[in-house]
C-alpha cells in the first residue's frame, strides 16, 4: 500500500492509502482512521455503496469524532470504480 496523505484528526491519525487492484485492474483508494491511544482497537469496515469515495460516509456522518471518542478504527474504501 502507498500512503497518499496523513492527517491528525480528533487526536487520531487519518491516512489515505492506495494500491493496485488485480480484481478491478485499477488503483483503489481507502481511508483509515486510527483513534488516539494504545490499542488494540475494534475495526469498523464501512462499505458505502456503489459510486461512493473513501470520504463520503466519514465526512457526511462526522465519523472520525465518534470513532475517536469510542476508540474505533474506521476503514472506508473507495467503492466508486
N, C-alpha and C positions, 0 to 999 in steps of 0.2 A: 504494500500500500504506500502511496505517496501522500505526504502531508501537504495540503494546499494552503491552509491558514490555521492559525491558533489564536484564540482569544480567551481572556479571563471574563467569565460571566457569572454573576451572583456568587462569586467566591470559588467557583469551579472552573474547569477547563473545557472549552469547546473547540473541537478540532474538525476541520473539513478535510476529508480524505478522498482519494480516487484510486481506482485500479482498473486494469484491462480485463474485461469480462469475456471469457471464452463462450459463455452461453448466449450473449447478445451480440458479440463482435464489436462492442463499443466500450468507451470509457465510462465506468459507473462512478457515481459520487455518493458519499454518505457523510452525515454529520454525527459526531459522537460527543456527548456531554458527560463529563465525569464530575460528580459533586465534590465539594471540599471535604477534607478529612481523610482518614485512613480506612480503606475498605476491609473486607470485601463488601461490595455493594450489589444489590439486585439489579438486573438489567431489564429495561423495557425496550423491546424491538417494535418500532412503530412503522407499519406499512400504510401509508396514507391512501394509496389507490392510484389508479392509472392517471398519468399526467401531473402528479404531484412531485415537487422537488424536495430536496433534503431540508428545506426551510418552511414549507407550507404549514404543517401542523405545529411545529415548535414555535414559530413566530406568532401565528394567529392565536394559539392557545396559551401563550406565556408559559410554556412547558418547563423552561430552564429554572425559573424561580421556584416552581413547585418541586421539581426534581432536586434542587439544591436543599430545600427545606426537608424533604422526605428521604434524602440520601439515596437517590436512584440514578443509575446510568441510563441515558436515553440514546438509543441508536436509531437514526432516521435515514434510511436510504432514499435516494432519488429513484422514484418509480416511473419517471416520465419516458424513458426510452421505449 
